[in-house]
Amino acid sequence: MPQPAPISWRVHFAESEADVRACELYLSGRKVKLQERAFQVLEALLERAGEVVTREDLRERTWPADTFVDYGHSLAVGGQPKPPRRR
């Protein structure tokens, strides 16, 4: 996995701000609670803004090496998950 570029302690994007040192996310000025792994994923994406971040990159960063991660389920980023499609 390539080394991420260092980011400043506070990162502004869209109407959001992430405080990496405090592990806090603010949307439109309101603090949003994120679980630790969710914040780790956000931080990885911010560090590699504009680049492709693979599932494997995220798995290596957020889970121990001996952990199986089932990617058969979708993650919702920035909103509610879409309902499952019917076949």
Buried (B, 14 or more C-beta within 10 A) or exposed (E): EEEBEEBEEEBEEEEBBBBBEEBBBBEEEEEEEBEEEBBBBBBBBBBBEEEEBEEEBBBEBBEEEEEEEEEEEEEEEEEEEEEEEEE
